[in-house]
């Protein structure tokens, strides 16, 4: 009903995805794939041996990026993700590995709302390809 729509604020993508639990499932699966699959070896080699810090950092970033709690921004004032990646010499091949592993991880995590999950995958793809410098 129209009055109900006025009373309840629209859900954020973070909420529609299933909140922290689903985001954590996605990022854990993403780093498992990166760690285990030879297809992502070049991407894996760019990262530190210990993926523990990334397993905390990426879900925190994605939560705020999707309209949820902004802990990552509070911990990293003024930090821009695009600029932070600008000096890493990311090439098309590694960006495509990132995108493929992320899309697989999103699918495997079976988010509650498939439409928002697909749009999140598309937006992350644009961000990743925008990081290509080499
Ligand atoms: C385009 C392909 C990408 C490559 C090759 C790449 C690579 C990297 C590398 C090498 C690091 C440092 C990791 C370490 O020291 O172990 C890093 C950090 C990080 N990346 Fe990426 N990345 C890519 C795309 C993205 C995208 C699209 C996002 C966001 C949606 C993202 C989010 C992060 C975060 C949150 C960190 C940790 C930085 C921090 O919290 O301060 N990356 N990335």
Boltz pocket constraint, residues with backbone or C-beta under 6 A from the ligand:
constraints:
  - pocket:
      binder: B
      contacts: [[A, 43], [A, 46], [A, 47], [A, 48], [A, 49], [A, 50], [A, 54], [A, 57], [A, 58], [A, 61], [A, 76], [A, 81], [A, 85], [A, 88], [A, 90], [A, 94], [A, 95], [A, 96], [A, 98], [A, 124], [A, 127], [A, 128], [A, 129], [A, 131], [A, 132]]
      max_distance: 6.0
